[in-house]
Every structure is written in structure tokens, then in C-alpha cells.
Amino acid sequence: MSNTFAVNVSDPGLQSQFTQVELRSLKSKFMTLKNQHGKVTVGDLPPVMAKLKAFTGILTEDEVKGFLSDSHSDLSAESDFEDFLRSYLSLHAQATSKLGGSKNSSSFLKATTTTLLHTIIESEKSSYVAHINSYLRDDPFLKQFLPLDPTSNELFDLAKGGVLLCKLINVAVPGTIDDRAINTKRVLNPWERNENHTLCLNSAKAIGCTVVNIGTQDLVEGRPHLILGLISQIIKIQLLADLNLKKTPQLVELVDDSKDVEELLGLAPEKILLKWMNFHLKKAGYKKTVNNYSSDLKDGEAYAYLLNVLSPEHCTPATLDTKDPTERAKLILDHAEKMNCKRYLTPKDIVEGSSNLNLAFVAQIFHERNGLSTDHRKISFAEMMTDDVLTSREERCFRLWINSLGIDSYVNNVFEDVRSGWILLEVLDKVSPGSVIWKHATKPPIKMPFRKVENCNQVIRIGKLMNFSLVNVGGNDIVQGNKKLILAFLWQLMRFNMLQLLKNLRFRSGGKEISDSDILNWANKKVRSTGRTSHVESFKVNLIFFFLNCDYYVCCQFSHFSDVVETQDKRLSNGLFFLELLSAVEPRVVNWNVVTKGESDDEKKLNATYIVSVARKLGCSIFLLPEDIVEVNQKMILTLMASIMYWSLQQQEAVEAGESSPTPSTTSTVTTASEPSPASSVNDEDEISSFSGLTIDDNASDSSVTSRTESDEEPQVVNE
């Protein structure tokens, strides 16, 4: 991650329309247009603007030129960056109009946060403030600031320090962030504030939030729409956490056979919630099907039927007899309150069809009383469908990594969602641009099975061109949902991405191939440079892994960490080496006063939890779990070291390239010191190069490698 300054625009209204990530990307595009005299004319803009992601496939170069001709009398006139931005906004409006309006994503997790044409919905803001006041009121640090007033800007002012968002992430997914890594002074200097925001953004990605186009500077400035968008995702992740077979095996009651269970596994949480709602509505005699959280719920009838079947002791005929939707909505909320459901919405929100708040309300009803059977036979069947710990952890890491890449699709379940091959093609195109022949690919929904096989065959073909070990592996193996092969392929893809990122660092690698041993040697050398003696012994390389799949063996040979750790390196489980490595690349990032000796299991876990948070706070985009460090999971250790190495070398490269590193001071115009990749997250034009994907990178891909915890005696193929 290179240190970067904020891109400032003289017109505050214009600047407010863009995030810092977008501004840096567009600034980079604009700078490429300058001629030998350092000038840009209006006539230079069309070729570049037509290729911007926002307009690709929507506006042609001629259309862009025509629009600029209408708005500018002289195409030879000089254009500055602000003119460029204004033209971009105008073209964005044209593109939106041409498409018939803005697109609305059905999945809250996939909706990318953007600043263009943003609006703030006060009812949502009030609901989120009420949620924060309820769940964080007893927090030792935040209680001095709570409760927040929903009618003021207290929420955004408090969010500027980063502590609030970090704490909220821990409420949604407990244990994600080690409190010891959060800077909780009442007055934070620029370094500490940016560390909190970097930790927040990396951790948000690690729990499944989409933070495309959000940077630390945007949070420092307290951008309301961006903060609310991020808070919305965090809260919804919390509310939908139980909507899966692992947490709630009773959900199997919603389906009839094993085939339907597989389909259920691949559904997004909000889709499962709709399925659950319709299941009860059908039992209650409701004739319609609820397909969304807005228009289908406006009249309140569906809510009335749902609450009557879930909580008959509180039902009243008046709810359905009432003709006025607003009055019915009031009765519905009174009924829900008797069930101890928090009020995430008002009667007006129901009548107006507030999608986000209705989703939160239905999720709260599910959490309080799901009304599902406790049939032990069905529950046992559901439990058989769930994966073991290792497979679940690896699936989680791959899912989060893929979703952080900024591809168009969103993954809810790796094993189900990749079977069409389309998502894997999107990932391949992101990791190795231009590798996919899109005219030979079919986009879902795909009715003909052979089209899925064609997609997956292209996936395998590209994998072989990238020198992946895919002996006796065919596209049909992916279509059939072979979990071991899917995990094996994704691990190789992530590792390829990671090593390519290191290779592409101009000053450090010189374009040479980077190996696992290079990463290991770098880490040892870095720690030794501080005068410390701890080190990691060489792992065996070129180990051949075998795993049995159906009736044949697949052999995969890798030049990476072996699955068998040398006995002397079991000491890595105490985490001290990684803390020394982090301290070596940035001395101030580790607080040694809170580090334990790592002698007991509890102390090892404490150190491991601290390592993960400190690495994210530094700027490393990683998805490993503390258990991976304690268990010395070689693949995850590789990704952790590589991510730290990538961050460190990017810092050095920035210095060698002549970029001055801003010194934290009282001036807040400097986007700081550490505006790491997470901050810059993946940008629409892929111009911001910060950690890009894969366990190492932060920017476009936020990678996290598979997490694995298998026994040493059970070597399996890549990541198994």
C-alpha cells in the first residue's frame, strides 16, 4: 500500500459526489490524457470516458463526444480535472437515463456503495441509531457517547474516530476484532484514527461486507451515505446470521427432499428468509406469495397472517379487519412488540415499502420466534448436509475472498454457486485479465446442463494455462459439486494471485517469479534485522499431495509450505514470530504490553487473535482465523506472511519511487499515512493499487486464503 494524499477539489459540492477511491481513480485517468505541454482538451476526453466502467457497453465513444459537443462550445478548449468530473457526472446521468433508471440490487450484500446521486433515508438512520444505542450502550468506551440522538449528526461525528464501527462489527460477528488493537483514546491523532478505519474496513470485508469504493479518508470525513451503507450491511449480517442450516437446522422443514436442501444451501440469507415467511403464510391460508420486502408488504396483510400463525396468543381480528394500511401497520407493530421484537421500522415504513427496514423487521421476527418444527429426524438430515469444520472454514475463506474481488456476482455458498462455472470465470478474469473468452461462456440462469459443463471446461483450460495441477480433473467435476476439487482449484487460484501481486512490485522483484521460500526467507530476514533471534525453519517443498476422489486419485504438486510442519516450528503456534514480523515492518503497530508468552492454549489464542487484528490494522487484507495460527495451518501462514510482505514492499516501493510519506500532523488534509489498500478497496477502474486480492492484497481482491485444520497425517490436495 503506497501512502497517498487526498485528492481535493475546490468545489465542496462536487467533491462530495465522489469517494477518495473514485477521485484517485479518475485523477489517474485524467492524468494519462495530458499531452506534451501538460494540457488536456475537451476533445481528448471521449476515448477515455467511453472506456470507463460506468459507461462501458452503455455509451459509445461517439455518444460521449456528441454529449460533450452539446455541453461545450469548443472541443479544443482546455479542460481541467474539475471539468472532467462534471462531465463524468453528467454522463452518468445520461447512462442512467438510457438504462431506464438506476439499478437496484436484490442483495444488500452485493450492493456496492457509491456516492453518485446519493440520498439519506432518515427512517433508516433512526433505526440504525436505535440499534447502536441498544447493543453498544454498555460498551466501556462508547457508553460515554451514547445514547446518540437520531435527529442529529452525532452518529457520523462519532464514526469519524473508527471505534464505533469496529465495535459494531464485533456485535455482528463476535471476536472479529481484538479490542486491544483498537485505538480508544478520546482524542486520536491522524495515524491512530486511520489505523482504526483501516482495521474497520479490512474487518468488514472479513465478515462479508462489500466495501468497494470506500476508503479511510471517506470515513474520516464522516460521509453520511457511506457510513450508513456500511452500518446497514453490518447490522444485516448480524440479523441474518442464523439463517443457515448450520445455525438453524430446523430450516430443513422448508424443503421436501435432498435436492431441495442443496438448493436451500445456495440461497442468500434474505432469500431463505422469504422462503421461511412464505412457508408460514401458506400454513396460515394467505393466498399470495411474498417475493420482495417492499411492495408485497405495503398493505400489511402478509405481516398480519405471519404474526397470527407465529404468535396466536397475541392476535386480534381487528388487524385484518382494518382497511386503513397505516392503522393496520400500527396494530402489526403492537403485536410484534408483545413478542419482544425490536422496532426497526415505523408504520409509515411499512406502508411506503422500506426494503431495508422490512428485511430487518422480518429477520427480527425470525430470530424471536421461527415457528419451525423440532422434528429430530429432519434435523438429523440437515446436520448430515453440513460440512465438517475444515471444509466449512475453507469455504468461508474462499467465499469472502471472492466477494471482496469486486466481481459482478455475489457468492452465498461456494460449493453451490460455482457449479455453473460463471463465477469462477469472473474470478479468473479478475485475477488474470483477458484470460476468459466470454463469447464461449454462458451467463446464469442456465437451463441446459451442457452449458454449465462448457463454462467449467473453460475454467479448467485456463487453470492449466496458469500451470495449476489439474491432473484428471474435468469441468464436470465442478458441475457435480466435487468439494475437494473445488477447494483445490480455488486454493491454487488464490496462491497464483498472491504470488503475482508480489511479482508485479516493480522495484522489489524485477519481474521475477516469487516462490514460497522467498516469502519465508524475507520474513526471517526481516525479523533478524531487528536483532531478534526467532525464525521459521524451512518447510518441506514440492511435497506431493494425494486425495481420493470417488474412484480415482488426483495428484497435485506444489512448491509451497508443506502440510507437515517441522516439529521445531510448532512453536509458531504461540504467535510471537508473527508479532515480531509485524513489529519489524512497522514498530509502532504492536503493543507489546498486551502480548502474552503464549505458553498455554488460552495465551496462544489471545496472541493469535491480536495478530489477526494488528495485521488488518496495518493494512493487510486477510481472512484467516486465530485458530489457523494456533494450529499452524501452513496455507494460512503463507498468506499471512505474504500479505505482510506485500504491504512492507509496497511501502518501500513508494519511497523508492520518490513518493514522500506524509507525516501525521494536525493537518487533516493529508490522507495519511496509512491509507492502505483496504481503504482503497477495489476501485471501479482498478487504478488504485493497494492490496488487491488474495490474502495479500487489500485492494481489489481482499484475499483470504483457505483455512485449514487437518491432521498432519492426512495430506490432501491443495488446501484439503
C-alpha positions in Angstrom: 0.0 0.0 0.0 1.5 3.2 -1.0 1.0 6.3 1.0 -1.4 8.6 -0.7 -2.7 12.1 -0.3 -6.3 13.0 -0.5 -7.5 14.3 -3.9 -9.1 17.6 -3.1 -11.5 19.6 -5.3 -12.1 23.3 -4.8 -15.8 22.9 -5.2 -17.1 21.1 -2.0 -20.4 20.1 -3.6 -18.5 18.4 -6.5 -16.1 16.6 -4.2 -19.0 15.3 -2.1 -20.2 13.3 -5.1 -17.2 11.0 -5.1 -15.3 8.9 -2.6 -11.5 9.3 -2.4 -11.1 6.0 -4.1 -13.1 7.2 -7.1 -11.3 10.5 -7.1 -7.9 8.9 -7.2 -9.0 6.6 -10.0 -10.5 9.3 -12.1 -7.5 11.6 -11.4 -5.3 8.8 -12.7 -7.3 8.5 -15.9 -7.3 12.3 -16.3 -3.5 12.5 -16.0 -3.0 10.0 -18.8 -4.7 12.4 -21.1 -2.1 15.2 -20.7 -0.1 16.0 -23.8 3.5 17.0 -24.1 2.5 20.5 -23.0 0.8 19.2 -19.9 -2.7 20.1 -21.1 -6.0 18.3 -21.7 -8.6 19.4 -24.1 -12.3 18.6 -24.1 -11.8 16.7 -27.4 -9.3 14.4 -25.6 -12.0 13.1 -23.2 -14.3 10.8 -25.3 -11.9 7.9 -25.9 -11.1 7.6 -22.2 -14.5 8.3 -20.8 -16.2 5.7 -23.1 -13.9 3.1 -21.6 -14.7 3.9 -18.0 -16.5 1.0 -16.3 -19.6 3.1 -15.5 -20.2 3.7 -19.3 -18.8 0.6 -20.9 -21.5 -1.1 -23.0 -23.9 1.8 -22.3 -22.4 4.9 -24.1 -20.3 4.7 -27.2 -17.4 7.0 -27.9 -19.5 8.9 -30.5 -22.3 9.3 -28.0 -19.8 10.7 -25.4 -18.4 13.0 -28.0 -21.8 14.2 -29.0 -22.8 15.0 -25.5 -19.6 16.9 -24.8 -20.1 18.8 -28.1 -23.5 19.9 -26.8 -22.3 21.0 -23.5 -19.0 22.6 -24.7 -18.9 25.1 -27.5 -15.2 24.4 -28.3 -13.8 20.9 -28.1 -10.3 22.3 -28.4 -10.8 24.3 -25.2 -8.6 23.2 -22.3 -10.2 21.0 -19.6 -9.1 20.8 -16.0 -9.8 18.0 -13.6 -13.0 19.6 -12.2 -14.4 19.9 -15.7 -13.6 16.3 -16.2 -15.5 15.4 -13.0 -18.5 17.5 -14.0 -18.6 15.8 -17.4 -18.4 12.4 -15.7 -21.4 13.2 -13.5 -23.4 14.4 -16.5 -22.5 11.3 -18.5 -23.5 9.2 -15.5 -27.0 10.8 -15.5 -27.2 10.1 -19.3 -26.2 6.5 -18.8 -28.7 6.0 -16.0 -31.4 7.6 -18.1 -30.5 5.3 -21.1 -30.9 2.3 -18.9 -34.3 3.4 -17.7 -33.3 4.3 -14.1 -30.8 3.2 -11.5 -30.4 -0.4 -10.8 -31.4 -1.8 -7.5 -29.6 -4.9 -6.3 -31.7 -7.6 -4.7 -29.0 -8.5 -2.3 -28.0 -6.0 0.4 -24.5 -7.6 0.5 -23.9 -7.1 -3.2 -25.0 -3.5 -3.4 -21.8 -1.6 -3.9 -21.7 1.7 -2.0 -21.4 4.7 -4.3 -21.6 8.4 -3.8 -23.2 9.3 -7.1 -26.7 10.7 -6.7 -26.8 9.5 -3.1 -29.7 10.1 -0.6 -30.0 9.7 3.1 -33.2 8.0 4.4 -33.9 9.4 7.8 -36.0 6.5 8.9 -33.2 4.1 8.2 -30.8 6.4 10.0 -33.1 6.5 13.1 -33.4 2.7 13.1 -29.6 2.2 12.9 -29.1 4.7 15.7 -31.6 2.8 17.9 -29.8 -0.4 17.1 -26.4 1.1 18.1 -27.9 2.6 21.3 -29.3 -0.8 22.2 -26.4 -3.0 21.6 -23.5 -0.7 22.5 -24.9 1.2 25.4 -22.8 -0.8 27.9 -19.5 -0.7 26.0 -16.8 0.6 28.3 -15.6 3.2 25.8 -18.7 4.1 23.9 -21.1 4.5 26.8 -19.8 8.0 27.4 -21.1 9.0 24.0 -24.4 7.0 24.0 -27.3 7.2 23.5 -27.0 9.0 20.2 -29.7 11.4 19.0 -31.1 10.1 15.7 -32.2 13.6 14.7 -28.6 15.0 14.8 -25.3 14.2 13.2 -23.9 12.6 16.3 -23.7 9.2 14.5 -21.4 10.5 11.8 -19.3 12.6 14.1 -18.7 9.6 16.4 -18.0 7.3 13.4 -15.1 9.6 12.4 -12.9 8.1 15.1 -13.4 4.5 13.8 -14.1 3.0 17.3 -17.9 2.8 16.8 -17.7 0.9 13.5 -15.1 -1.6 14.9 -17.3 -2.2 18.0 -20.4 -2.7 15.8 -18.5 -5.3 13.7 -17.8 -7.2 16.9 -21.5 -7.1 17.8 -22.4 -8.6 14.4 -19.7 -11.2 14.4 -18.3 -11.6 18.0 -14.5 -11.9 18.2 -13.7 -10.4 14.7 -11.6 -7.6 16.1 -9.4 -7.8 19.2 -10.3 -4.8 21.4 -6.6 -4.4 22.2 -5.9 -3.4 18.6 -8.5 -0.6 18.6 -7.2 2.9 19.4 -9.6 4.1 22.0 -8.3 7.4 23.2 -10.8 10.2 23.4 -8.6 12.3 21.1 -6.9 10.4 18.3 -4.1 11.7 16.2 -4.3 11.1 12.4 -2.2 7.9 12.5 -4.4 6.3 15.2 -7.6 7.4 13.5 -6.6 5.9 10.2 -5.5 2.7 11.8 -8.9 2.3 13.3 -10.6 2.9 9.9 -8.2 0.6 8.2 -8.9 -2.1 10.8 -12.6 -1.4 10.3 -12.6 -1.8 6.5 -10.5 -4.9 6.5 -12.6 -6.5 9.2 -15.8 -5.5 7.5 -14.6 -7.4 4.4 -13.6 -10.3 6.6 -17.2 -10.7 7.8 -18.7 -10.4 4.3 -19.4 -6.7 3.7 -18.9 -5.1 0.3 -16.7 -2.1 0.8 -15.9 -1.3 -2.8 -15.1 2.4 -3.3 -14.9 3.2 0.4 -11.6 4.5 1.7 -10.3 5.5 5.1 -10.5 9.2 4.2 -14.2 8.8 3.4 -14.8 7.6 7.0 -12.5 10.3 8.4 -14.7 12.9 6.7 -17.8 11.2 8.0 -19.6 10.8 4.7 -23.2 10.1 5.8 -24.3 7.9 2.9 -21.1 5.7 3.0 -21.3 5.3 6.8 -25.0 4.4 6.7 -24.4 2.0 3.9 -21.6 0.2 5.8 -23.6 0.2 9.1 -26.6 -1.2 7.2 -24.5 -4.2 5.9 -23.0 -4.8 9.3 -26.4 -4.8 11.1 -28.0 -7.1 8.4 -25.1 -9.6 8.7 -25.9 -9.7 12.4 -29.7 -10.1 11.9 -29.3 -12.8 9.2 -26.6 -14.7 11.0 -28.9 -17.6 12.0 -30.4 -18.1 8.5 -28.4 -21.2 7.5 -28.6 -24.9 8.2 -25.6 -24.9 10.4 -27.0 -22.4 12.9 -30.7 -23.4 12.4 -31.0 -27.0 11.2 -34.8 -26.7 11.6 -34.8 -24.8 8.3 -34.8 -28.2 6.6 -38.5 -28.2 7.3 -38.9 -25.6 4.4 -37.9 -28.3 1.8 -39.1 -31.7 1.0 -36.1 -33.7 -0.3 -32.3 -33.7 -0.5 -32.3 -31.9 -3.8 -34.3 -29.0 -2.3 -31.8 -29.0 0.6 -29.0 -28.4 -1.8 -30.9 -25.6 -3.4 -31.5 -24.1 0.1 -27.8 -24.2 0.8 -27.1 -22.0 -2.1 -29.7 -19.3 -1.3 -28.8 -15.9 0.0 -29.9 -15.3 3.7 -32.6 -12.8 2.6 -34.0 -15.4 0.1 -34.1 -18.0 2.8 -36.0 -15.5 5.0 -38.6 -15.0 2.2 -38.9 -18.8 1.8 -39.5 -19.1 5.6 -42.1 -16.3 5.5 -44.0 -17.9 2.6 -43.9 -21.3 4.3 -45.8 -19.9 7.3 -48.1 -17.7 5.2 -49.1 -20.8 3.3 -50.0 -22.6 6.5 -51.9 -19.6 7.6 -54.1 -19.6 4.5 -52.6 -16.5 2.9 -53.2 -16.8 -0.9 -50.4 -14.6 -2.2 -46.6 -15.2 -2.4 -44.3 -12.6 -1.0 -41.4 -12.0 -3.4 -39.8 -8.9 -2.0 -39.5 -6.8 1.1 -41.2 -3.7 -0.3 -44.3 -3.7 -2.5 -45.6 -7.1 -1.3 -45.6 -6.0 2.3 -47.1 -2.5 1.9 -50.7 -3.4 2.8 -49.6 -5.2 5.9 -51.7 -8.3 5.3 -48.8 -10.6 5.0 -47.4 -9.4 8.3 -50.8 -9.9 10.0 -51.1 -13.5 8.8 -47.5 -14.2 9.7 -47.7 -12.9 13.3 -51.1 -14.6 13.8 -49.6 -18.0 13.0 -46.4 -17.5 15.0 -48.0 -15.8 18.0 -51.7 -16.7 18.1 -51.9 -15.7 21.8 -51.5 -12.0 20.8 -53.5 -11.9 17.6 -56.6 -9.8 17.2 -59.2 -9.9 14.4 -59.0 -6.1 14.2 -55.7 -6.3 12.4 -57.1 -7.9 9.3 -60.5 -6.2 9.5 -58.9 -2.8 9.5 -59.0 -1.3 6.0 -56.6 1.6 6.5 -53.0 0.3 5.8 -51.4 2.7 8.3 -53.7 1.7 11.1 -53.1 -2.0 10.3 -49.3 -1.3 10.4 -49.7 0.1 13.9 -51.5 -3.0 15.1 -48.9 -5.2 13.5 -46.1 -3.4 15.4 -48.0 -3.6 18.6 -48.4 -7.4 18.1 -44.7 -7.7 17.3 -43.7 -5.7 20.4 -45.6 -8.2 22.5 -43.3 -10.8 21.0 -40.3 -8.8 22.2 -39.3 -7.8 18.6 -37.3 -4.6 18.4 -38.9 -1.9 16.4 -36.7 -1.4 13.3 -39.4 0.4 11.4 -42.5 2.6 11.8 -46.0 2.2 10.4 -45.0 4.7 7.7 -42.0 2.5 6.7 -44.3 -0.5 6.2 -46.8 1.5 4.1 -44.1 3.0 2.0 -42.3 -0.3 1.5 -38.9 0.4 3.0 -37.0 -2.6 1.8 -34.1 -2.5 4.2 -36.2 -1.9 7.3 -38.8 -4.5 6.3 -35.9 -7.0 5.9 -34.6 -6.1 9.3 -38.1 -6.5 10.9 -38.7 -9.9 9.3 -35.3 -11.1 10.5 -36.1 -9.9 14.0 -39.4 -11.9 13.9 -37.5 -15.0 12.8 -34.9 -14.6 15.5 -37.5 -14.2 18.2 -39.9 -17.0 17.0 -39.2 -19.0 13.9 -42.1 -21.4 14.4 -40.2 -24.3 12.9 -40.5 -28.0 13.8 -38.2 -29.7 16.2 -38.6 -33.0 14.3 -35.4 -34.7 15.2 -35.4 -36.9 12.0 -35.4 -33.8 9.8 -32.9 -32.0 12.0 -30.5 -35.0 11.8 -30.9 -34.9 8.0 -30.0 -31.3 8.0 -26.9 -31.9 10.1 -25.7 -34.6 7.7 -25.8 -32.0 5.0 -23.5 -29.6 6.8 -19.7 -29.7 6.2 -17.0 -30.6 8.7 -15.0 -27.9 10.4 -12.2 -27.9 7.9 -14.4 -27.7 4.9 -16.6 -25.0 6.4 -13.6 -22.8 7.3 -12.1 -23.2 3.9 -15.5 -22.5 2.2 -15.8 -19.3 4.4 -12.4 -18.0 3.4 -12.9 -18.6 -0.4 -16.4 -17.1 -0.2 -15.1 -13.9 1.5 -12.2 -13.7 -0.8 -14.3 -14.0 -4.0 -16.8 -11.4 -2.7 -14.0 -9.0 -2.0 -12.7 -9.1 -5.6 -15.4 -6.7 -6.8 -16.9 -9.1 -9.4 -20.5 -8.7 -10.5 -21.8 -11.9 -8.8 -22.1 -12.4 -5.1 -21.3 -15.8 -3.5 -23.5 -17.1 -0.8 -22.2 -20.7 -0.8 -19.1 -21.6 -2.7 -19.9 -25.2 -3.4 -23.3 -24.4 -4.9 -22.6 -21.1 -6.6 -19.6 -22.1 -8.6 -21.2 -25.1 -10.2 -22.3 -23.2 -13.2 -18.7 -22.1 -13.8 -19.7 -18.4 -14.4 -18.4 -17.1 -11.0 -15.1 -19.0 -11.5 -14.7 -17.3 -14.9 -15.4 -13.9 -13.3 -12.7 -14.6 -10.7 -10.2 -15.8 -13.3 -10.8 -12.7 -15.4 -10.2 -10.6 -12.3 -7.0 -12.4 -11.3 -5.7 -12.8 -14.8 -7.4 -10.2 -17.0 -8.1 -11.3 -20.6 -7.8 -15.0 -19.9 -11.5 -15.7 -20.3 -13.1 -16.0 -23.8 -16.5 -14.5 -22.9 -18.2 -15.3 -26.2 -17.7 -19.0 -25.3 -19.3 -18.6 -21.9 -23.0 -18.7 -20.8 -24.3 -16.4 -18.1 -26.8 -17.8 -15.5 -29.5 -18.7 -15.2 -28.5 -21.7 -17.3 -31.2 -24.2 -18.2 -29.1 -26.6 -20.3 -26.6 -28.6 -18.2 -24.1 -28.9 -21.0 -23.7 -25.1 -21.0 -22.5 -25.4 -17.4 -20.0 -28.0 -18.4 -18.8 -25.7 -21.2 -18.2 -22.9 -18.7 -16.4 -25.2 -16.3 -14.3 -26.8 -19.1 -13.1 -23.3 -19.9 -12.3 -22.8 -16.2 -10.1 -25.9 -16.2 -8.5 -25.0 -19.5 -7.5 -21.6 -18.2 -6.2 -23.2 -14.9 -3.9 -25.5 -16.9 -2.6 -22.5 -18.9 -1.8 -21.0 -15.5 0.1 -24.1 -14.6 -2.3 -25.4 -12.0 -2.1 -29.0 -11.1 -5.3 -30.4 -12.5 -4.5 -34.0 -13.5 -7.6 -36.0 -14.4 -9.8 -33.0 -13.4 -12.6 -32.0 -15.8 -15.3 -29.3 -15.9 -17.9 -31.9 -15.0 -16.3 -32.4 -11.6 -17.1 -28.7 -10.8 -20.6 -29.0 -12.2 -21.2 -32.1 -9.9 -20.1 -30.0 -6.9 -17.0 -32.0 -6.0 -16.0 -30.1 -2.9 -12.4 -31.3 -2.7 -11.7 -30.4 -6.3 -13.4 -27.0 -5.9 -11.3 -26.2 -2.8 -8.2 -27.4 -4.5 -8.8 -25.3 -7.6 -9.6 -22.2 -5.6 -6.5 -22.5 -3.4 -4.3 -22.6 -6.5 -6.1 -19.6 -7.9 -5.6 -17.6 -4.7 -2.0 -18.6 -4.4 -1.4 -17.6 -8.0 -2.9 -14.2 -7.3 -0.8 -13.8 -4.3 2.5 -14.6 -6.0 1.6 -12.4 -9.0 1.0 -9.5 -6.7 4.5 -9.8 -5.3 6.0 -10.4 -8.7 4.4 -7.2 -10.0 6.1 -5.0 -7.5 8.5 -3.2 -9.8 11.4 -2.3 -7.6 11.4 -5.5 -5.5 11.1 -8.4 -7.8 12.3 -7.1 -11.1 9.5 -9.1 -12.7 11.0 -12.4 -11.4 8.9 -15.2 -10.2 8.3 -15.3 -6.4 8.2 -18.6 -4.6 7.0 -19.6 -1.1 10.6 -19.9 0.0 11.2 -16.3 -1.0 8.4 -15.3 1.3 9.8 -17.4 4.2 13.3 -16.1 3.7 12.1 -12.5 3.6 10.1 -12.9 6.8 13.1 -14.4 8.6 15.5 -11.7 7.4 13.0 -9.0 8.4 12.8 -10.3 11.9 16.6 -10.8 12.2 17.1 -7.2 11.1 15.5 -6.0 14.4 18.0 -8.0 16.4 15.6 -10.8 17.3 16.6 -14.4 17.0 13.3 -16.2 16.4 12.8 -17.6 12.9 10.9 -20.1 10.9 12.7 -23.2 9.8 12.4 -24.3 6.2 9.2 -26.1 5.4 9.5 -29.1 3.0 8.6 -28.1 -0.5 7.5 -29.9 -3.6 5.5 -32.2 -1.4 3.1 -34.3 -3.5 -0.4 -34.4 -2.1 -2.9 -37.1 -2.8 -6.5 -37.2 -2.1 -9.1 -39.8 -3.0 -12.0 -38.5 -5.0 -14.7 -41.1 -5.9 -12.7 -43.8 -7.6 -9.6 -42.1 -8.7 -6.6 -40.2 -7.3 -5.7 -36.7 -8.1 -2.1 -35.8 -7.7 -1.2 -32.1 -7.1 2.4 -31.0 -6.8 3.1 -27.6 -5.4 6.2 -25.6 -4.4 4.7 -24.2 -1.2 4.5 -24.8 2.5 4.2 -28.5 3.3 1.3 -29.9 5.1 3.7 -31.4 7.7 5.2 -28.9 10.0 8.7 -29.5 11.3 8.5 -30.3 15.0 10.6 -27.3 15.9 8.2 -25.0 14.1 5.3 -26.0 16.2 6.4 -23.0 18.3 4.8 -20.8 15.7 1.5 -21.6 17.5 2.4 -19.1 20.2 2.3 -16.3 17.6 5.4 -14.4 18.8 7.2 -14.8 15.5 4.3 -13.1 13.6 4.1 -10.3 16.1 7.9 -9.7 15.8 7.4 -9.7 12.0 4.6 -7.1 12.2 6.7 -5.0 14.6 9.7 -5.3 12.2 7.8 -3.7 9.3 6.0 -1.1 11.5 7.4 -0.8 15.0 4.5 1.2 16.4 1.8 -1.2 15.3 2.3 -3.8 18.1 1.7 -3.0 21.7 4.0 -5.5 23.5 2.3 -4.7 26.8 -0.7 -6.8 25.8 1.2 -9.7 24.3 1.3 -12.9 26.3 4.1 -15.5 26.5 2.0 -17.9 24.5 2.6 -20.8 26.9 -0.9 -22.1 27.5 -3.7 -22.7 24.9 -5.6 -19.6 26.2 -2.5 -17.4 25.8 -1.8 -18.7 22.3 -5.4 -17.9 21.3 -5.1 -14.4 22.7 -1.9 -13.8 20.8 -3.4 -15.2 17.6 -6.5 -13.0 17.9 -4.3 -10.0 18.4 -2.1 -10.9 15.4 -5.1 -11.0 13.0 -6.4 -7.6 14.2 -2.9 -6.0 14.1 -2.3 -7.2 10.6 -5.6 -5.8 9.4 -4.9 -2.6 11.3 -1.6 -2.3 9.5 -3.4 -2.7 6.1 -3.3 -6.4 5.3 -6.4 -7.8 3.9 -6.7 -11.3 5.4 -9.4 -13.8 6.2 -7.5 -16.3 8.4 -8.9 -17.1 11.8 -7.0 -17.2 15.1 -7.4 -21.0 15.0 -5.3 -21.2 11.9 -2.3 -19.6 13.7 -2.7 -21.7 16.8 -3.0 -24.9 14.7 -0.1 -23.8 12.5 -2.2 -24.0 9.3 0.5 -23.8 6.7 -1.6 -22.3 3.9 -2.9 -19.6 6.1 0.6 -18.9 7.5 1.8 -18.5 3.9 -1.0 -16.0 3.2 -0.3 -14.1 6.4 3.4 -13.7 5.7 2.8 -12.9 2.1 0.3 -10.2 3.0 2.7 -8.6 5.4 5.5 -8.8 2.9 3.3 -7.2 0.2 2.4 -4.3 2.5 6.0 -3.8 3.5 7.4 -3.9 0.0 4.7 -1.5 -1.3 5.8 0.9 1.4 9.4 0.6 0.2 8.5 0.9 -3.4 6.6 4.1 -2.7 9.7 5.6 -1.1 12.0 4.4 -3.9 9.6 5.9 -6.5 10.1 9.2 -4.8 6.7 9.4 -3.1 7.0 11.3 0.1 5.4 9.6 3.1 3.1 12.1 4.8 3.9 12.7 8.4 1.0 12.7 10.7 0.3 16.1 12.0 -2.5 18.3 13.0 -3.4 18.8 9.3 -6.2 16.7 8.3 -5.9 17.4 4.6 -3.3 14.7 4.4 -4.9 11.5 3.8 -2.5 10.0 5.8 0.0 7.8 6.5 -1.6 4.8 6.1 -4.3 4.8 3.8 -4.0 1.2 3.0 -5.5 -0.8 0.5 -8.5 -1.6 2.4 -9.1 1.9 2.4 -8.7 2.0 -1.2 -10.6 -1.2 -1.7 -11.3 -2.2 -5.2 -11.9 0.7 -7.3 -14.1 0.8 -10.3 -11.3 1.2 -12.7 -8.8 -0.9 -10.9 -6.5 2.0 -10.7 -5.8 2.1 -7.1 -3.2 -0.4 -6.4 -3.2 -1.3 -2.9 -3.6 -4.8 -1.7 -5.5 -6.3 -4.4 -6.9 -9.6 -3.8 -5.9 -12.7 -2.3 -4.8 -13.0 1.1 -2.3 -10.5 0.4 -3.9 -7.8 -1.1 -6.2 -5.3 0.0 -7.5 -3.5 -2.9 -9.3 -5.2 -5.4 -9.3 -8.5 -4.1 -9.1 -8.8 -0.4 -8.0 -12.2 -0.3 -8.0 -14.6 2.3 -6.8 -18.0 1.9 -8.4 -21.1 2.8 -8.2 -22.0 6.3 -7.4 -25.5 7.1 -7.0 -27.6 10.2 -6.5 -31.0 9.2 -4.3 -33.5 10.9 -0.7 -33.9 9.7 -1.3 -37.5 8.8 -3.9 -36.7 6.3 -2.3 -34.8 3.5 -4.8 -33.8 0.9 -4.8 -32.0 -2.3 -4.3 -28.4 -2.2 -6.0 -27.0 0.8 -7.6 -30.1 1.9 
